[in-house]
Amino acid sequence: MVCDNGALSDALSTACFVLGKEKGTALLKEYNAGGIFINSDHQVFVTDNLINSFKIVEKQYILK
């Protein structure tokens, strides 16, 4: 997770892990934070505010 406060970023990371992509993304928006979610099928989901700063370099991962 990416946000202005390290402790908040840590808390959001844990919360998003528990909540999953859909609810986690909504939580991140509330805090104006960004995140990257990767599922077991190697699908990568990046929040809108990070998409221009993110690049996949491993071919097994797919940006969704």
BELBEL-V933764 format. One record per run of one state. SS is the DSSP state (h for helix, s for strand, l for the rest). FROM is the first residue (numbers start at 1). LEN is the number of residues. If there is no record, write none. Layout:
BEGIN
{{SS,FROM,LEN} {SS,FROM,LEN}}
END
This chain:
BEGIN
{{l,1,1} {s,2,1} {l,3,3} {h,6,14} {l,20,1} {h,21,10} {l,31,3} {s,34,1} {l,35,1} {s,36,3} {l,39,4} {s,43,4} {l,47,4} {h,51,3} {l,54,8} {s,62,2} {l,64,1}}
END
